[in-house]
Amino acid sequence: MKKNGIIILLVMVILASCVKDDDENTINPLIGTWENSLIVDGFIFKNVYTFNANNTGVLNIIVSFQGEDPETYTENFNWRINNNNLTLLIQGEMEVVNYSISGNKLTITFQGESIVFTRK
């Protein structure tokens, strides 16, 4: 009887550890690199957001104009999500935007405007 109790206890510990491992390995679909490009008055803006698992990230904005060498601007940021809201803290300023992910597309909506990013 004592042996059966030990086996049951071991099985319970193994099952509990498997459940915990599965929870810890669940990856937020936002984590990764997303980019979009837009053209405004002949300027090409390429926005590249990288979301890290530790809730930090890097934004690279690459600007080019009529074949000239592009200029890159880089900003570090912190992020968090709550339901469908994405909060970004960049240079001490907080922005809260609505977001959704469908396949390899990230849509961010801010002040009624939607911007679609593609997973890189």
N, C-alpha and C positions, 0 to 999 in steps of 0.2 A: 504494500500500500504506500509506503514511504517513497518507493521508487517511482510509482505512478504520479505522486504529487510533485516530485522533482521534475519529471518529464513534462507535466502540464505547466509548471512554472516556467521552464525553459522555452516551451512553445509560446507562451504568453509574452515573454521577454523578446523573443525573436520577432513575433508579429508586431509588437509595439515599436520595435526599432525599425522595422520595415515601413510602417506608417509614418514615422517621424522622418525617415530618409526621403520618402516620397514627397512630403510637405516641403522639406528643405530644398529639394531639387526642382521644385516647380519654378519655372522661369517666367518672369514677367514678359509678356510679348513686346513691351515697349523697349526692352533692353536690346541695344544694337545700334546700327548707324542708319540714318534716314537722310535722304536728300531731295531737294527740289530745285528747279531753275526757273527764273522768270526774266523777261526782257522788259526794261523800262527805258524809253527814250534812247535806244541804242546800247544801253548798258546791260550786260548779262550778269545777273546775280545768281550764284549757286550757293544755296544754304545747306550745310551739312551738320546735322545734330547727331552726336554720339551719346547715348544714354548708357551709363555703366550700372552694374548690379548694386553698387554701394551708394546709389542715389546721387552721384556726381555725374557731370557730363562736360562735353566740349562742343562749342558752336564754332564752326568755321564758315565765314562768309567770304566767298571768292568773287571778286568783281573784275570784269574785263570790259573793254570798250574797243570796238573796231580793230580787233587783232592785236592790240597792244598787250604787253605782258600783264598778266592778272595780278591783282593785289589781294592778299589774304588777311583777314581780320579774325582774330581768335579770342573767344571769351570762354572762361570756365563758368559752370553753373551748378546749382544743386536742384534737385527735382523730387517731387513726390506726387502720388496719385491718390485720389479719393473719389470712388465711383467713376464717373466719366469726366472728372476734372483733373487736369494736369497743372500743377503749380511749379513754376520756374522761378528761381532766385538768381538773377544775373546782375552783377555789379550793385548789389544791395537793393535792387528793385524787384518786387514780386509781381509776377503776371500769372493770372489764373485763366486757363483756356479750357474749352471743351475738347475732348479728343475721342477718336474711335479708330480701331484697327480692323481692317478686313483684308485677309491674305497678306500681301506684301505692301499694302497701302495704309498709311497713317494720315488721317484727316484731322487737322486742328482748326477749330472754329473760334475766332476772336472778333468781337464786336460785329457779328453778323457776317463776317467774311470767312470762307473756308479755304484752307491751303492744303493740298495733297502732297505728301512726301512718299517716296518709294524706298523700300528697304534696299540697302546697298550690299 
